Amino acid sequence: MENNKATFPTIGELVREIFNITGLLAQKDRSNSFLSESNKKKLQTKLKRLADESSKIDGKLDELLDSLKHLLEKALGEERIVCMVLEAVKVLLATYKGVLGDDGTYLDKTNSTKWFIKQYVLDRVLLSFYKNYLRLNVPASKLSLPDLRIWALPNIEGQKISWPLRNAWQLIYDSLSISQSSFHYPDKSLEDYRASQNLENAQHWSTTDQIPTISSLFDNLEYSLTLLDSTSNDSARRIVSASEKQRLKLILFIGRVSAYCFRELERNFGREFLIECLKHVQGQSSRLSRINLRLEKHLKTVEKSIGSMSEVDVNQLYFYEISEYWEQFAISTEHGSRLLQGYINDESFSNLTELEKSKLVIAHVGTFAGHGVLTLLGMTPSVKGMPSEFPELFNEGLKLKKSPTSLGDIDNYHNRLRKAGLDDVLSWLVNWGYANYFYTHKSFDKSYGYYEKAFNQAKYSAGRNQYLLVNQYIESCAKNGKYKEMKKAVAWAQYLGIKIRWLRGWDDPKSEGNLKGLYNLMGNHNMQYAQL
């Protein structure tokens, strides 16, 4: 039953997965650990508190972002890269908040996640990386990384996949002109169990889809470099500077993150979706890369025209120019989208050929945004997975919950949902209907259980239709002496930006005093809304 429930993943699940992607939280060894045991427990506690959604969700997210920043700084050392990663994470979280508060879903968790990735994640995260690469002037770090489009994506040949982590190790071997065996175990005349184990692990990581922790990768790298520096085997001896070592760590980090993301796409959604996402990333990366090349050329021209500039001035120039470009890009795309929507709504649009549609879309919003529009246009309701009876029953449920005249009407609606196979999708409307029925009959104790069910079912599926339900649930909590539950509902509303009746005009709506005031006001049984 739970597996068919219409829902997005919880915010707690999303944030935990972000930490999983970095590989910085799970650490088996201590030598290269980025977290002490006590700090690891503190971080786990923060993740649990976020998952509880009990209060100040945004504040808990900020705390976790600070923890992530600290871990990234310890692991990577390069401030610009850390900021670039954090900006992408912030974009992802902001996008997710917008989806939860607006879009809603009729799909189960797996397919809702799949839709979110295709519809938003790929383009938003890619755009963030390309934009902030120049905005934060990452080229000034002189990291000399090979084009990520060549090595940081999986290579699929038939049934075989070469994961980016393998490519990352190979880049390291090639940069030092050394074989894998000599890199990890340069002097085989000496018995060295750790070197032997490092070589075995590297071979295993290169031939399977196993993704180790970052600390395991870095520990292997550092021990191998130590051996290369001191080996008696002259042909294998290599001396690597501290800055070069940091560059090699960054290569491993990128390879690990990419391998994890694409492996999870295949494990959860299948090979076909992996290939689909890979093609999407390759195409959009090429489009964004062309934009960045033009912008870099423009920036160099501006630098040359100004003359001698300090590092601070150059960084400010990059930040201002790139920010300005993408702000104008967003304005232009929004304007073009409005004009384009008029063409799409016209009956004549359906008579255009695919080529004519493509030209029309690109002319209005450009190639990058246009690709997403064309993808969306190709997704008919059946492709999106929308059940045929969903629109009718959804609208009927919204009308019914406003003025339920009898329990029989709600029962009949519930039976129709069951027959249509939509009970797991729209049961929140059923419970909302029952709740409103008992509320209008002043049976506040009976209405509470239904409001609670409806609220919990709708949080991650109802989208913009949550406003009234959240407010009614908050009132029901107050009328039934459920202060703790009311606070959780208020926290959810404040996270999504839902305005709360009688709280929105107060100076500090999150304060304990104001929450108590709301609780006492709403808890008055003589205070009741006539219109639901």
C-alpha positions in Angstrom: 0.0 0.0 0.0 2.7 2.4 1.0 4.7 1.7 -2.2 1.7 3.0 -4.3 1.1 6.1 -2.3 1.4 9.3 -4.3 4.2 11.3 -2.7 7.6 13.0 -3.2 10.5 12.0 -0.9 10.6 13.9 2.3 12.9 16.8 2.8 14.9 14.7 5.3 15.3 12.0 2.7 16.5 14.5 0.1 19.1 16.1 2.4 20.4 12.7 3.6 20.9 11.7 0.0 22.9 14.9 -0.7 25.3 13.8 2.1 25.4 10.3 0.6 26.3 11.8 -2.8 29.3 13.6 -1.3 30.5 10.4 0.5 31.7 12.5 3.4 29.4 11.2 6.1 30.0 7.4 6.0 33.5 6.7 7.1 34.9 3.4 8.0 38.6 4.4 8.6 39.9 7.0 10.9 43.2 8.1 9.3 41.6 10.4 6.7 38.4 11.0 8.6 36.7 14.4 8.2 34.4 13.8 11.2 35.2 12.7 14.7 32.7 10.2 16.2 31.2 12.8 18.4 30.7 15.2 15.5 29.3 12.4 13.3 26.7 11.7 16.0 25.9 15.4 16.2 25.4 15.5 12.4 23.2 12.4 12.5 21.1 14.1 15.2 20.7 17.2 13.0 19.5 15.0 10.2 17.0 13.2 12.4 15.7 16.6 13.7 15.2 17.7 10.1 13.4 14.5 9.3 11.1 15.1 12.3 9.9 18.4 10.8 9.1 19.6 14.2 10.1 23.3 14.0 12.0 25.8 11.9 12.8 23.6 9.0 14.7 26.3 7.2 16.9 26.9 10.2 17.7 23.2 10.4 18.5 23.2 6.7 20.9 26.1 7.3 22.6 24.2 10.1 23.1 21.2 7.9 24.4 23.3 5.0 27.0 24.8 7.4 28.0 21.2 8.4 28.3 20.3 4.7 30.4 23.3 4.0 32.8 22.4 6.9 33.2 18.8 5.5 33.8 20.1 2.0 36.4 22.6 3.1 38.3 19.8 5.0 38.1 17.4 2.1 38.7 19.8 -0.9 40.5 22.8 0.5 39.7 25.0 -2.5 37.2 27.7 -1.5 35.8 28.4 -4.9 35.0 24.7 -5.5 33.3 24.5 -2.1 31.2 27.5 -2.8 30.3 26.2 -6.3 29.1 22.9 -4.8 27.1 24.6 -2.0 25.4 26.9 -4.6 24.2 23.9 -6.5 22.9 22.3 -3.3 21.0 25.5 -2.4 19.5 25.6 -5.9 18.4 22.0 -5.5 16.8 22.7 -2.1 15.1 25.8 -3.3 13.7 24.0 -6.4 12.4 21.2 -4.3 10.7 23.6 -1.9 9.0 25.2 -4.9 7.9 21.8 -6.3 6.4 20.7 -2.9 4.5 24.0 -2.5 3.3 24.2 -6.1 3.4 21.2 -8.4 2.0 18.3 -6.4 2.1 14.7 -7.7 -0.2 11.8 -8.6 2.8 9.4 -8.9 4.4 7.1 -6.3 7.7 8.0 -4.6 9.9 6.4 -7.2 8.2 7.9 -10.2 7.7 11.3 -8.5 11.5 11.3 -7.9 12.1 10.3 -11.5 9.9 13.1 -12.8 11.6 15.7 -10.5 15.0 14.6 -11.7 14.1 14.9 -15.4 11.9 18.0 -15.1 14.1 20.1 -12.8 17.3 18.6 -11.3 19.4 18.0 -14.3 19.0 21.4 -15.8 19.0 23.4 -12.6 22.1 21.8 -11.2 23.9 21.9 -14.5 23.1 25.6 -14.9 24.2 26.3 -11.4 27.6 24.7 -11.9 28.3 26.4 -15.3 27.1 29.8 -14.0 29.1 29.7 -10.8 32.2 28.3 -12.5 32.7 31.8 -14.0 30.7 33.8 -11.4 33.1 32.7 -8.7 36.1 32.9 -11.1 37.1 29.2 -10.7 39.5 29.4 -13.6 41.7 31.6 -11.3 42.4 28.6 -9.2 44.4 27.1 -12.1 43.2 23.6 -11.3 43.9 22.3 -14.8 41.1 19.8 -14.8 40.5 18.0 -18.1 37.0 18.7 -19.7 34.5 17.0 -17.4 32.3 16.1 -20.3 35.1 13.7 -21.5 35.8 11.8 -18.3 33.2 12.6 -15.6 30.3 10.9 -17.2 29.7 7.1 -17.5 30.6 5.4 -20.8 28.2 2.8 -21.9 29.1 0.2 -24.5 26.5 -2.6 -24.9 25.8 -4.0 -21.4 29.1 -2.7 -19.9 29.4 0.6 -18.1 32.7 2.4 -17.4 32.0 4.5 -14.3 33.6 8.0 -13.8 35.5 6.8 -10.7 37.6 4.5 -13.0 38.2 7.4 -15.3 39.3 9.5 -12.3 41.9 7.0 -11.2 43.1 6.6 -14.8 43.6 10.4 -15.1 45.8 10.3 -12.0 47.9 7.4 -13.4 48.3 9.2 -16.7 49.2 12.5 -15.2 52.1 10.8 -13.4 52.9 8.5 -16.4 52.7 5.4 -14.3 50.7 2.1 -14.3 48.0 1.3 -11.8 50.1 -1.5 -10.3 53.2 0.7 -9.8 51.2 3.6 -8.5 49.6 1.7 -5.6 52.4 -0.9 -5.0 55.7 0.6 -6.4 58.1 -1.8 -4.7 56.8 -5.4 -4.8 60.1 -6.7 -3.5 58.9 -5.5 -0.1 56.0 -7.1 1.6 53.4 -4.4 2.2 49.9 -5.6 3.0 48.4 -2.1 2.9 49.9 -1.4 -0.5 48.6 -4.7 -1.8 45.2 -4.0 -0.4 45.2 -0.5 -1.9 46.0 -2.0 -5.3 43.3 -4.6 -5.0 40.7 -2.0 -3.9 41.6 0.3 -6.8 41.2 -2.6 -9.3 37.9 -3.5 -7.7 36.6 0.1 -7.9 37.6 0.3 -11.5 35.8 -2.9 -12.6 32.6 -2.8 -10.5 29.9 -0.3 -9.5 31.0 -0.2 -5.8 31.4 3.4 -4.6 33.8 3.8 -1.6 33.7 6.7 0.8 35.8 9.8 0.1 37.9 9.0 3.1 38.7 5.6 1.7 39.7 7.1 -1.6 41.8 9.8 -0.1 43.5 7.4 2.3 44.4 5.1 -0.7 45.7 8.1 -2.7 47.9 9.6 0.1 49.5 6.3 1.1 50.2 5.5 -2.5 51.8 8.9 -3.0 53.9 8.4 0.2 55.2 5.2 -1.2 56.0 6.8 -4.6 58.0 9.5 -2.9 60.2 7.1 -0.9 60.4 4.0 -3.1 63.8 2.5 -3.9 62.3 1.7 -7.3 63.8 4.6 -9.3 61.4 4.1 -12.3 58.4 4.4 -10.0 59.6 7.3 -7.9 57.3 10.4 -8.2 57.3 13.5 -6.1 54.0 15.3 -5.9 53.5 18.8 -4.5 50.9 19.7 -2.0 48.9 21.6 -4.6 49.1 18.8 -7.1 47.9 16.3 -4.4 44.9 18.6 -3.7 44.1 18.6 -7.5 44.2 14.8 -7.5 41.9 14.6 -4.6 39.5 16.9 -6.4 39.6 14.6 -9.4 38.7 11.6 -7.2 35.9 13.6 -5.5 34.3 14.5 -8.8 34.7 11.0 -10.1 33.1 9.6 -6.9 30.2 12.0 -6.9 29.4 11.5 -10.6 29.7 7.7 -10.3 27.4 7.6 -7.3 24.7 9.8 -8.9 24.6 7.9 -12.2 24.8 4.5 -10.4 21.8 5.4 -8.3 19.9 6.5 -11.4 20.4 3.0 -12.9 19.6 1.1 -9.7 16.4 3.0 -9.0 15.1 3.8 -12.4 16.8 1.4 -14.9 19.3 1.5 -17.7 17.0 3.2 -20.1 16.5 6.2 -17.8 20.2 6.3 -17.1 21.0 6.6 -20.8 18.2 9.2 -21.2 19.7 11.3 -18.4 23.2 10.9 -19.8 22.2 12.1 -23.2 20.4 15.1 -21.6 23.4 16.0 -19.5 25.7 15.7 -22.5 23.5 17.9 -24.7 22.8 20.6 -22.1 26.5 20.7 -21.0 27.5 21.4 -24.6 25.0 24.2 -24.8 26.1 25.7 -21.5 29.8 25.3 -22.5 29.2 27.3 -25.6 27.6 30.1 -23.5 30.6 30.0 -21.1 33.1 30.3 -23.9 31.4 33.4 -25.2 31.3 34.9 -21.7 34.9 34.1 -21.0 35.9 35.8 -24.3 33.8 38.8 -23.3 35.4 38.9 -19.8 38.9 38.8 -21.3 38.0 41.7 -23.6 36.8 43.7 -20.6 39.9 42.9 -18.6 42.1 44.0 -21.5 40.2 47.3 -22.0 40.6 48.2 -18.3 44.2 47.3 -18.0 46.0 46.3 -14.8 43.6 44.9 -12.2 44.0 43.4 -8.8 42.8 39.9 -8.0 40.0 41.3 -6.0 38.9 43.6 -8.9 39.0 40.7 -11.3 36.9 38.6 -9.0 34.4 41.4 -8.6 34.3 41.8 -12.4 33.5 38.1 -13.0 30.9 38.1 -10.2 29.1 41.2 -11.5 29.2 40.4 -15.3 28.1 36.8 -14.9 25.4 37.6 -12.4 24.1 40.3 -14.7 24.1 38.0 -17.8 22.1 35.3 -16.1 19.7 37.7 -14.6 19.0 39.1 -18.1 18.8 35.5 -19.4 16.1 34.7 -16.8 14.1 37.8 -17.7 14.4 37.1 -21.4 13.4 33.4 -21.0 10.4 34.3 -18.9 9.2 36.9 -21.4 9.8 34.4 -24.3 8.0 31.7 -22.4 4.9 33.9 -22.0 4.8 34.6 -25.7 5.5 31.0 -26.6 2.6 29.8 -24.4 0.2 31.8 -26.5 1.4 30.0 -29.6 1.2 26.6 -27.9 -2.4 27.3 -26.7 -3.4 28.0 -30.3 -5.0 25.1 -32.2 -2.6 25.7 -35.1 0.4 24.7 -33.0 -0.6 21.0 -33.1 -0.5 21.1 -36.9 3.2 22.1 -37.0 5.9 19.6 -37.8 8.4 18.7 -35.1 11.0 20.8 -36.8 8.7 23.8 -37.0 7.9 23.4 -33.3 11.6 23.2 -32.4 12.4 26.4 -34.4 9.5 28.3 -32.8 10.5 27.2 -29.3 14.2 28.0 -29.7 13.4 31.3 -31.3 11.6 32.4 -28.1 13.6 30.8 -25.3 16.9 29.8 -26.8 18.5 26.3 -27.1 19.2 25.6 -23.4 15.7 26.4 -22.0 14.2 25.3 -25.3 15.4 21.7 -24.9 13.4 21.4 -21.6 10.3 22.9 -23.2 10.5 20.4 -26.1 11.0 17.6 -23.7 7.9 18.7 -21.8 5.8 19.1 -24.9 6.6 15.5 -25.8 5.2 14.2 -22.5 1.6 13.5 -23.1 -0.6 12.7 -20.0 -0.2 9.0 -20.7 3.6 9.4 -20.9 3.6 11.4 -17.6 1.8 8.5 -16.0 -1.5 10.4 -15.3 -4.4 8.0 -14.6 -7.2 8.7 -17.1 -9.8 9.4 -14.3 -7.5 11.5 -12.2 -8.5 15.0 -13.4 -12.3 14.4 -13.0 -12.0 12.8 -9.6 -9.5 15.3 -8.4 -11.8 18.3 -9.2 -14.8 16.5 -7.8 -12.9 15.9 -4.5 -12.0 19.6 -4.3 -15.7 20.5 -4.7 -16.9 17.9 -2.3 -14.6 18.9 0.6 -15.9 22.5 0.4 -19.4 21.6 1.4 -19.9 17.9 2.3 -23.7 17.5 2.9 -23.6 13.9 4.1 -21.2 11.1 5.0 -22.9 9.1 2.3 -21.6 11.5 -0.4 -18.1 11.1 0.9 -18.4 7.3 1.1 -19.6 7.2 -2.5 -16.6 9.4 -3.6 -14.2 7.1 -1.7 -15.7 4.0 -3.4 -15.2 5.6 -6.8 -11.5 6.3 -6.0 -11.1 2.7 -5.0 -12.6 1.5 -8.3 -10.4 3.8 -10.3 -7.3 2.7 -8.4 -6.8 6.2 -7.0 -7.3 5.6 -3.3 -3.5 5.9 -2.7 -3.4 9.1 -4.8 -6.4 11.1 -3.6 -7.3 9.7 -0.2 -6.3 13.0 1.4 -9.4 14.6 -0.2 -11.5 11.9 1.3 -10.2 12.5 4.8 -10.4 16.2 4.2 -14.1 15.8 3.3 -14.8 13.8 6.4 -12.9 16.3 8.6 -14.9 19.3 7.2 -18.2 17.4 7.6 -17.5 16.9 11.3 -16.1 20.4 11.7 -19.3 22.0 10.4 -21.3 19.8 12.9 -19.0 21.1 15.7 -17.7 17.6 16.3 -14.1 18.9 16.7 -12.8 15.8 18.3 -14.0 13.6 15.4 -12.7 16.0 12.8 -9.2 16.1 14.2 -8.3 12.5 13.3 -9.4 13.1 9.7 -7.6 16.5 9.4 -4.4 14.8 10.7 -4.6 12.0 8.2 -5.4 14.5 5.3 -2.5 16.8 6.3 0.1 14.0 6.5 -1.1 12.5 3.2 -1.2 15.8 1.4 2.2 17.3 2.6 4.2 15.7 -0.1 1.6 15.3 -2.8 -1.0 18.1 -2.8 1.2 21.0 -3.9 -0.6 24.4 -4.1 -3.8 22.8 -2.8 -2.4 22.6 0.8 -3.1 26.2 1.9 -6.6 25.7 3.4 -5.9 22.2 4.6 -2.8 23.3 6.6 -4.7 26.2 8.2 -7.7 23.9 9.1 -5.4 21.3 10.6 -3.6 24.0 12.7 -7.0 25.1 14.0 -8.1 21.5 14.7 -4.8 20.9 16.6 -5.6 23.9 18.8 -9.2 22.9 19.4 -8.1 19.5 20.5 -5.2 20.5 22.8 -2.5 19.3 20.4 0.1 22.0 20.8 3.1 19.9 19.7 1.3 18.8 16.5 0.2 22.4 15.8 3.9 23.6 16.0 4.9 20.9 13.5 2.1 22.1 11.1 3.2 25.7 11.5 6.8 24.7 10.8 5.6 23.0 7.6 3.6 26.0 6.5 6.5 28.4 7.2 8.9 26.2 5.2 6.6 26.2 2.2 5.7 29.9 2.6 2.0 29.1 3.4 0.4 32.1 5.1 -1.2 31.1 8.5 -4.4 32.7 9.5 -4.0 35.1 12.5 -0.2 34.7 12.5 0.8 36.3 9.2 0.6 39.9 10.5 2.6 39.4 13.6 6.2 40.7 13.9 7.8 37.4 14.9 5.4 34.6 13.9 8.0 31.9 14.8 8.3 33.0 18.5 7.0 30.7 21.2 4.8 33.5 22.6 3.1 34.1 19.3 2.6 30.4 18.7 0.9 30.2 22.2 -1.3 33.1 21.3 -2.3 31.4 18.0 -3.0 28.2 20.0 -5.2 29.9 22.5 -7.1 31.9 19.8 -7.7 28.9 17.5 -8.5 26.7 20.5 -11.7 28.6 21.2 -14.6 26.3 20.3 -16.9 29.3 19.8 -14.6 30.5 17.0 -15.5 28.7 13.8 -15.2 29.5 10.1 -18.5 29.4 8.2 -16.9 28.9 4.8 -14.4 26.1 4.2 
